[in-house]
Amino acid sequence: MNLHAGRLNIGPRLLLGFGLILVAMLAADAVVLWQFRVVSNQAQRLSNIDQARIAILRVHNGLLAFHDRLDALADSEDVNGLSTEAVPLRNAVLVDIGRATSALTLLPAELQRDPTILPTLHVVESTLRSQLEAITTLAIGGDWRAVQLRLANQIRPLESLTSALVERVDQEVSAVQAQTVLNLARVQRRVFVIVPTTAVFTLLIAATMGLAITRSITQPLEQLMAGSKALAQGDFQHQVAISGGDELARLGDGFNDAARRLRDLYATLQSREDRLRLIIDTIPGFVWSGLPDGTFDLVNRGWLDYIGCTWEELSARGGLLTAVHPDDREASFATWKAARESGTHNEHELRMRGADGEYRWFLSRALPFRDEQGTIVRWYGTVIDINERPRSLDASSPSIRQDRCHLRRNSSR
């Protein structure tokens, strides 16, 4: 099941599983119904045997009633009574003989063990037909002695014959009943074994197929979940191993293709970022970028080399503001804060200390970058060394020039 389940889509796979479970349940039900059919046949067999025995017993009882009544009419020498009652009594016995013959004929061949039963019934039937006519004729002629002799010699032996017939049938029926009871006991034991066995077997099939189908779905899903987590963590080398041709396999192929594309795109972006970083670091000036709140997140290599530390060391010391001249910090911070709050272009001059401890004048410019809705998403800026040219607002002042010259000589104050 696991070897071929992945070749089917999930829908047909579930339908196939439910179909096989249904077939197993139907097979189990068929076995149970077959056993119940066997029990039903055995019960019908017992019923047919009982009907045959009852029919033979009725023949015997009817024959006794026929003889006793004719014997009583012969003793009373009642010609009219014998003429009117003998025929109905005989017909009743004949009807019982016909029923017994039909019941015996309907029995299966294996139950008809004594071949003399049916011939005996035919003898009784033919004897009754012939003797009743003779007895009636003798009674009408007044020869009651001959009537009694006929009853004693012809009719009474029939009673012994049917009595023996009843015995033989009873013996046959008892033997068959005993065998049938044994068969029923065996069938019952078989049912008690088959029903739980088929139920357990069906449950095992359902559990096995359900587990196989569930695992064929959950295992690829787990691999896809692990792949998505790896992808979210930036592991673009991760590949999911899903075999087969169902929806999950196609989804796995799509995931692997997307991961490869992302890996290639990431490599391209990384290459471009490295190239851009190289360009930024080689710009003859200081370049930076910041977040909307004004936090610096990128400073090019030239600026760090001027300050004489790494970005981590600068952050640990308190940021770029620690490199600004103490006299310029407050004004520089206020100007930069106003620019952030207003979202406008900012430009101001300030002094910053280099790695050698000397302060130099720089022109700082900042420009906001906005999205389509006009919201500031980043700040970009440059810091240009203007130490070698006069400042814009005080270049004509001799005192300022003297201060700047004095600053160059004593930049480490």
C-alpha positions in Angstrom: 0.0 0.0 0.0 2.8 2.4 0.9 4.7 1.6 -2.3 1.9 2.6 -4.6 -0.4 5.0 -2.5 1.6 8.0 -3.6 0.8 7.4 -7.3 -2.8 8.3 -6.6 -4.2 11.6 -5.7 -5.5 12.0 -2.2 -9.2 11.9 -3.1 -9.0 8.6 -5.1 -6.7 7.2 -2.5 -9.2 7.8 0.3 -12.0 6.4 -1.9 -9.9 3.3 -2.6 -9.3 2.9 1.1 -13.0 3.2 2.0 -13.9 0.9 -0.8 -11.5 -1.8 0.4 -12.8 -1.5 3.9 -16.4 -1.8 2.6 -15.4 -4.9 0.6 -13.9 -6.4 3.8 -17.0 -5.6 5.8 -19.2 -7.1 3.1 -17.1 -10.2 2.9 -17.4 -10.6 6.7 -21.1 -10.1 6.5 -21.3 -12.7 3.7 -19.5 -15.2 5.9 -21.8 -14.6 8.8 -24.9 -14.8 6.6 -23.6 -18.0 5.1 -23.4 -19.5 8.6 -26.9 -18.3 9.5 -28.1 -19.8 6.2 -26.6 -23.1 7.3 -28.4 -22.8 10.7 -31.6 -22.0 8.9 -31.3 -25.0 6.7 -30.7 -27.3 9.7 -33.7 -25.8 11.4 -35.9 -26.3 8.3 -34.5 -29.9 8.1 -35.7 -30.5 11.6 -39.1 -29.0 10.8 -39.5 -31.3 7.7 -38.6 -34.4 9.7 -41.1 -33.5 12.5 -43.8 -33.0 9.9 -43.1 -36.4 8.3 -43.2 -38.1 11.7 -46.5 -36.3 12.7 -48.0 -37.3 9.3 -47.2 -41.0 9.9 -48.6 -40.8 13.4 -51.8 -39.3 12.1 -52.1 -42.2 9.6 -51.8 -44.7 12.5 -54.2 -42.8 14.7 -56.7 -42.5 11.8 -56.5 -46.1 11.1 -57.2 -47.0 14.7 -60.2 -44.7 14.8 -61.4 -46.3 11.5 -61.1 -49.9 12.9 -62.6 -49.1 16.3 -65.6 -47.3 14.7 -66.3 -50.1 12.2 -65.9 -52.7 14.9 -68.5 -50.9 17.1 -70.9 -50.7 14.1 -70.4 -54.4 13.4 -71.2 -55.3 17.0 -74.4 -53.2 16.9 -75.2 -54.6 13.4 -76.0 -51.0 12.3 -76.1 -51.2 8.5 -77.1 -47.5 8.0 -74.4 -46.3 10.4 -71.7 -48.4 8.7 -72.9 -47.2 5.2 -72.8 -43.5 6.2 -69.7 -43.4 8.4 -67.3 -45.9 6.9 -66.6 -43.8 3.7 -65.8 -40.5 5.5 -63.6 -42.4 8.0 -61.7 -44.1 5.2 -61.3 -40.9 3.2 -59.8 -39.2 6.3 -57.3 -42.0 6.6 -56.5 -41.7 2.9 -56.0 -38.0 3.2 -53.5 -38.6 6.1 -51.7 -41.2 3.9 -51.5 -38.6 1.1 -50.0 -36.0 3.5 -47.5 -38.5 4.9 -46.5 -39.5 1.4 -45.9 -35.8 0.4 -44.0 -35.1 3.6 -41.7 -38.1 3.0 -41.2 -37.2 -0.6 -40.1 -33.7 0.3 -37.4 -35.0 2.6 -33.8 -34.8 1.2 -32.5 -38.0 -0.2 -30.1 -38.5 2.7 -33.1 -38.6 5.1 -35.0 -41.3 3.2 -33.0 -44.2 4.6 -35.7 -46.9 4.9 -37.0 -47.8 1.4 -40.0 -49.7 2.8 -41.8 -46.7 4.3 -43.5 -45.4 1.1 -44.4 -48.9 -0.1 -46.0 -49.7 3.2 -48.2 -46.6 3.0 -49.3 -47.6 -0.5 -50.2 -51.1 0.8 -52.3 -49.5 3.6 -54.0 -47.2 1.1 -54.9 -50.0 -1.4 -56.1 -52.3 1.3 -58.5 -49.7 2.8 -60.0 -49.0 -0.6 -60.6 -52.7 -1.4 -61.7 -53.9 2.0 -64.2 -51.2 2.7 -66.2 -52.1 -0.3 -66.2 -55.8 0.7 -67.2 -55.0 4.3 -70.0 -52.7 3.2 -71.4 -55.4 0.9 -71.3 -58.0 3.6 -73.0 -55.7 6.1 -75.8 -54.9 3.6 -76.2 -58.7 3.1 -76.5 -59.2 6.9 -73.4 -61.3 7.3 -72.0 -59.5 10.3 -69.9 -62.5 11.3 -68.0 -62.1 8.0 -67.7 -58.4 8.6 -66.1 -59.0 12.0 -63.7 -61.5 10.4 -62.8 -59.0 7.7 -62.1 -56.4 10.4 -60.0 -58.8 12.4 -58.1 -60.4 9.5 -57.7 -57.5 7.1 -58.0 -54.2 8.9 -56.4 -54.9 12.3 -53.1 -56.1 10.7 -53.0 -52.7 9.0 -52.8 -51.2 12.5 -49.8 -53.4 13.3 -48.3 -52.4 10.0 -48.7 -48.7 10.6 -47.5 -49.1 14.2 -44.3 -50.7 13.0 -44.1 -48.0 10.4 -44.4 -45.3 13.1 -41.6 -47.1 15.0 -39.3 -47.2 12.0 -40.0 -43.6 11.1 -39.4 -42.6 14.7 -36.1 -44.3 14.8 -35.1 -42.8 11.5 -36.2 -39.3 12.7 -34.5 -39.7 16.0 -31.2 -40.6 14.3 -31.5 -37.7 11.9 -32.5 -35.3 14.7 -29.4 -36.4 16.7 -27.2 -35.8 13.6 -28.9 -32.5 13.0 -28.4 -31.3 16.5 -24.8 -32.2 16.2 -24.6 -30.2 13.0 -26.3 -27.3 14.7 -23.8 -27.4 17.6 -20.9 -27.4 15.1 -22.4 -24.5 13.2 -22.9 -22.5 16.4 -19.3 -23.1 17.5 -18.2 -22.1 14.0 -20.3 -18.9 14.2 -18.9 -18.1 17.6 -15.4 -18.4 16.1 -16.1 -16.8 12.6 -18.0 -13.7 13.8 -15.3 -12.4 16.2 -12.6 -13.5 13.8 -14.1 -11.7 10.8 -14.8 -8.6 13.0 -11.2 -8.5 14.2 -9.9 -9.2 10.7 -12.0 -6.4 9.3 -10.9 -4.0 12.0 -7.2 -4.9 11.3 -7.7 -4.3 7.6 -9.4 -0.9 8.3 -6.7 0.1 10.8 -3.8 -1.0 8.6 -5.3 0.8 5.5 -6.2 3.9 7.6 -2.7 4.0 9.0 -1.1 3.6 5.6 -3.2 6.2 4.0 -2.8 8.6 6.9 0.9 8.2 6.9 1.1 8.7 3.2 -0.5 12.1 3.8 0.9 13.2 7.1 4.5 12.3 6.4 4.7 14.5 3.3 2.9 17.3 5.2 5.5 17.0 8.0 8.3 17.3 5.5 6.6 20.3 3.9 6.2 21.9 7.4 9.9 21.3 8.2 10.8 22.8 4.8 8.7 25.9 5.4 10.3 26.4 8.8 13.8 26.0 7.3 12.9 28.4 4.5 11.6 30.9 7.1 14.9 30.7 8.9 16.8 31.4 5.7 17.9 27.9 4.9 17.4 28.0 1.2 19.5 24.7 0.7 16.7 22.6 2.4 14.9 20.3 0.0 11.8 18.1 0.8 12.0 14.5 -0.2 8.5 13.5 -1.4 8.0 10.7 -3.8 5.0 9.7 -5.9 2.7 11.7 -8.1 -0.1 13.0 -5.9 -0.9 16.6 -5.0 1.6 16.5 -2.1 4.4 15.3 -4.3 3.6 18.1 -6.8 3.5 20.6 -3.9 6.9 19.3 -2.8 8.3 19.7 -6.3 6.9 23.2 -6.3 8.4 23.9 -2.9 11.8 22.6 -3.9 11.7 24.7 -7.1 10.7 27.8 -5.1 13.5 27.1 -2.7 16.0 26.9 -5.6 14.7 30.1 -7.1 14.9 31.8 -3.7 18.4 30.5 -3.2 19.4 31.8 -6.6 17.7 35.1 -6.0 19.3 35.4 -2.5 22.7 34.7 -4.1 22.0 37.4 -6.7 20.8 39.9 -4.1 23.8 39.1 -1.9 26.2 39.6 -4.8 24.5 42.9 -5.6 24.5 43.9 -1.9 28.2 43.1 -1.7 28.8 45.1 -4.8 26.7 48.0 -3.5 28.5 47.9 -0.2 31.8 48.0 -2.0 30.7 51.0 -4.0 29.4 52.7 -0.8 32.6 52.0 1.0 34.8 53.3 -1.8 32.9 56.6 -2.2 35.2 59.5 -1.4 33.0 60.7 1.4 31.0 59.6 4.4 27.6 57.9 3.5 25.0 56.7 5.9 21.3 55.5 6.0 18.8 55.4 8.8 15.4 54.2 9.9 12.3 56.4 9.9 12.9 57.3 13.6 16.4 58.5 12.8 18.3 55.5 14.0 21.5 54.9 12.0 21.7 51.4 10.6 24.5 51.8 8.0 27.7 53.8 7.9 30.2 53.3 5.1 33.8 52.1 5.7 35.4 55.5 5.1 33.6 57.1 8.0 34.4 54.2 10.4 38.0 54.4 9.3 38.0 58.1 10.0 36.6 57.6 13.5 38.9 54.7 14.0 36.6 52.0 15.2 34.1 49.3 14.1 30.4 49.8 14.0 30.0 47.5 17.0 32.5 49.5 19.0 30.9 52.8 18.0 27.5 51.5 19.0 28.9 50.4 22.4 30.3 53.9 23.0 27.0 55.6 22.3 26.8 56.1 18.6 28.1 58.8 16.1 27.1 61.6 18.5 30.1 60.8 20.7 32.4 61.7 17.8 30.8 65.2 17.4 32.6 68.1 19.1 31.0 68.8 22.5 30.2 72.4 21.5 28.3 71.1 18.4 26.4 68.2 19.9 23.4 70.1 21.2 22.9 72.2 18.0 23.5 69.2 15.8 21.1 67.0 17.7 18.4 69.7 17.7 18.8 70.3 14.0 18.6 66.5 13.2 15.5 66.1 15.5 13.7 69.0 13.9 14.4 67.5 10.4 13.0 64.2 11.5 9.9 65.8 13.0 9.2 67.9 10.0 10.3 65.3 7.5 12.3 67.9 5.5 15.7 68.0 4.0 18.4 68.8 6.5 21.8 70.4 6.1 24.2 71.7 8.8 27.9 72.0 9.7 29.6 70.3 12.6 33.0 69.2 13.9 33.9 65.5 14.4 36.9 63.9 15.9 39.0 61.6 13.9 41.1 58.5 14.9 44.1 60.8 15.5 42.1 63.0 17.9 41.9 66.0 15.6 38.5 67.7 15.0 37.6 68.6 11.4 34.6 70.5 10.0 32.1 68.6 8.0 28.9 69.4 6.1 26.1 67.0 6.9 23.1 66.5 4.6 20.1 64.3 5.2 17.2 63.5 2.8 14.0 61.5 3.6 12.9 58.7 1.3 9.1 58.3 1.1 6.8 55.5 -0.1 3.8 56.0 -2.4 1.6 57.2 0.5 4.2 59.8 1.4 5.3 58.0 4.6 9.0 58.3 5.4 10.5 54.8 5.2 14.2 55.6 5.3 16.7 58.5 5.7 19.8 58.8 3.5 22.7 61.2 4.0 26.3 62.3 3.3 28.9 63.9 5.4 31.5 65.9 3.5 34.8 67.2 4.8 34.9 71.0 4.5 37.7 71.7 6.8 39.9 73.2 4.1 37.3 75.9 3.0 35.7 78.8 4.8 32.4 78.1 6.5 29.3 79.5 4.8 28.1 81.9 7.4 31.2 83.2 9.1 33.9 83.1 6.5 34.4 87.0 6.6 34.9 87.1 10.4 38.6 87.4 11.4 37.8 86.0 14.8 36.2 82.9 13.4 39.2 82.3 11.1 41.5 82.7 14.1 39.4 80.3 16.1 39.5 77.7 13.2 43.2 78.1 12.9 43.6 77.7 16.6 41.3 74.6 16.5 43.5 73.0 13.9 46.6 73.5 16.1 44.7 72.4 19.3 42.2 69.9 17.9 42.7 67.5 20.7 41.3 69.8 23.5 
